[in-house]
């Protein structure tokens, strides 16, 4: 069986030992090639866990990266990505909640 493209959406939390640090969250969209959805989920979990750790920032504070959730693992909307194509989509009903979360919508 040939490997097909899958998309994994994962969520990470960043915390710090700095007293005034406000937790930061990061959502990643990862392209995975796998022979099945089960294999894609296994690879997503492996990649997800590999980002766990801590490092010192430029101010000398320890930043801890915690894998928080695997939101979704699904087949790409386009099987042949050699010339581009749609990867992933999801639907929602509460645009106001989305607008509060998605800072790139600020006008």
C-alpha positions in Angstrom: 0.0 0.0 0.0 1.3 3.5 -0.9 1.7 6.1 1.7 -0.9 8.9 1.6 -0.8 12.4 3.1 -2.5 12.9 6.5 -2.8 16.1 8.6 -2.3 16.2 12.3 -3.4 19.2 14.4 -1.7 19.4 17.8 -1.7 21.8 20.7 1.2 22.7 23.0 1.4 24.8 26.1 4.4 27.0 27.0 4.9 27.9 30.6 7.8 29.6 32.5 9.4 29.9 35.9 9.2 33.7 35.4 6.7 35.2 37.9 5.0 37.4 35.3 4.8 34.9 32.4 1.4 34.3 30.9 1.1 30.8 29.4 1.3 30.7 25.6 -0.3 28.0 23.4 0.8 26.8 20.0 -1.3 24.9 17.5 0.7 23.0 14.9 -0.5 21.6 11.6 1.8 18.7 10.5 1.9 16.8 7.3 2.4 13.0 7.8 2.7 10.3 5.2 1.4 7.0 6.2 -0.2 3.8 4.8 -3.3 4.0 7.1 -5.0 6.3 9.5 -3.8 4.1 12.4 -0.2 4.5 11.3 -0.8 8.3 10.8 -2.1 8.5 14.4 0.9 6.6 15.7 3.3 8.9 13.9 1.4 12.0 15.0 1.7 10.8 18.7 5.4 10.2 18.3 6.0 13.6 16.7 3.8 15.2 19.3 5.7 13.7 22.3 9.1 14.6 20.8 8.4 18.3 21.2 8.1 18.0 25.0 11.0 19.6 26.9 12.4 22.8 28.4 14.9 25.4 27.3 16.3 28.8 28.5 15.0 31.9 26.8 17.1 35.0 26.1 16.2 36.4 29.6 17.5 33.2 31.2 14.1 31.9 32.2 13.2 28.3 31.8 10.4 27.7 29.2 8.6 24.4 29.4 6.9 23.0 26.4 4.0 20.6 27.2 2.2 18.6 24.6 -1.4 19.2 25.5 -3.7 17.5 22.9 -3.8 15.9 19.6 -6.8 17.7 18.1 -7.2 15.8 14.9 -5.5 13.3 12.6 -7.2 13.0 9.2 -6.5 12.3 5.6 -5.4 15.3 3.5 -8.2 16.7 1.4 -5.9 16.3 -1.6 -4.1 13.0 -2.2 -1.5 14.3 -4.6 0.3 17.2 -3.1 3.0 17.4 -5.8 1.3 20.5 -7.3 -0.4 21.9 -4.2 -3.9 21.5 -3.0 -6.2 21.7 -0.1 -4.9 20.1 3.1 -7.4 20.4 5.9 -10.6 22.2 6.8 -13.0 22.3 9.7 -16.3 24.1 10.3 -17.6 26.2 13.1 -20.7 28.2 14.0 -19.5 30.8 16.5 -17.6 33.4 14.5 -17.3 35.8 17.4 -15.5 33.1 19.5 -13.2 32.4 16.5 -12.5 36.1 16.0 -11.4 36.5 19.7 -9.1 33.6 19.3 -7.7 34.3 15.8 -5.6 37.4 16.3 -4.7 37.6 12.5 -8.3 38.7 11.9 -7.7 42.0 13.7 -8.4 44.9 11.4 
